């Protein structure tokens, strides 16, 4: 017995295979192709080399385009299932994606008791950092290091990615050091995540999933703002696909 999970996200597409014990045995991650159905079919075919007869559960924005899926399940359910399996306890899970962010409150046994989503504005998502890093001509990989090295930060008042970009340009024109601006950009994103988290309810410990969870500045500032340490599963970007694979296994 085994299970396959496919997470067709707006920015990246992930597939995970698990064995009968729920252990991750194979995974793949690549940028989401506009031809999502063909990409999903190819990735599932690759995964079947490692789990030949496994059922597939699909999640993410493009889950309805996964032709091989036995079931299609929401991202809330899949991220909750994956992170609970990975960390073994409840708490408040913050999933920071490329185009949306989610806060999921888990009971001690892993049941979802509440959630909140930001899917109308890019300012609280990974897209916010990508846009501003590109405008500063800075590799996204250097963004966190620059933010953490800044001795102080510039406060940004804008609540929109487009307006924040304009405000950032004005700050540069006034001679503000780039590292102070970068730290301020991180703080701006964190404040939106904190507001979303408080609206769902804070039940420690804090847990992170999604690609932005790999940014150490986000983890440090989030812990500072909320006053709790932040826990990270081993493969935060794969948690949606991992949870889907576990659901496939359980339904096999």
C-alpha positions, 0 to 999 in steps of 0.5 A: 500500500502507498499513497500519492498527493498532488498539490497544484499550487499557483506558484509551484506544483508538488507531488509526494509518495508515501509508503504504508507507514505514512513515510515520505519516500519520494517527492518532486517540486517544480514551478507551476506550468500554465498547462497544469493538466499536462504537468499534473499527468506527467508528475503523477506518471513519474511518481508511479515509478515509486508507487505503481498502484497508489491512489491519488488525492489532489489539492491546491488551486488546480486540483480540478485539473488533476485527471488521475485523482481519486479525490480532490481535497481542500488545501486547509484539510491537506496542510493540517493533515500533513503538518500534524503527521510531521510534528505530532501535535496541534497548535496554530499553523500558518501556511504562507503561499505564493498567492495566499496565506492561511491560518489553521487552528488544530486541536491536540488530535489534529482536527481543524477547529478554525481557519482564516484565509487571505486570498484577495491581496498579495500583501500578505503572501510570498508574492509580496516579497518576490515583487519587492525583491525584483524591484530592488534588483536583489535575489530573493535568496538574499532578501532574508539575510539582508533583513536580518542584518539590518540594525533598524527598519523603515516602517511602511504604511501601505497596505497594498503590494503596488502601493508598497512598491511606490513607497519603497521607491520614495524611500530609496529616493530619500536616501534610506539604506536598502537593508532598512527598507528590506527589513521594513518590507518583511515587517509589513508582511508579518503584521498582515500575517499577525492580524490574520492569525489573531482573527483565527485564534492563537493556540501555541505552538506556532507552526509554519508551512509553505515556501516562505516558511524557509525564509529565516527573517519571516520566522524570526519576526513572526516569533517576535511579533506573536511572542511564541517560538515557531516550529517548522516541519522538515519539508514545509513546501511539501506539506499540502502534497504530503497531507494529500498523500496521507489522505490517499493512503487512508482512503485506499 
